[in-house]
């Protein structure tokens, strides 16, 4: 069985646009292909809140994503929002470490919160509250967000994802016997994703 690695990010609008396609493909291929995610990182050196020009640019991109994918957008951003995805990525890695599973559910909750609900997913208190929705005790995730081991794991994922030419997110890698290759760069609907993964699986199976 090959593994499909979805290179994604909680602040990537095209990744949110493709979220339903990934979910549908994972459901369809549940007995054929293992799905995992690799974090890509968005504006990870940004420290200042996004300005008016950046907001207008993002709204333009969001309108395009919504038109192409049919995904839900609220077309608002939080006030004083720093468009840097490192902290929510650390939260995702904390979820993975706790469960041992790819944190697609938590990822989709963060994406929905930002893109549809204008939630500031860079707020440690909000991230902690969302973790409570997933069964964590209040305050637990907030403590995890300062863990340098998690920060290091996230930075490593950013570097690894870029080493495969995935600067434009989303992307999909396929992995078998420890070998990875880029299968898809950019958006695909569920039918195309399923077709590409089945073809890759057929090529690599003995």
Order of alpha helices (4+ residues) and beta strands (2+ residues): beta-alpha-alpha-beta-alpha-alpha-alpha-alpha-alpha-alpha-beta-beta-alpha
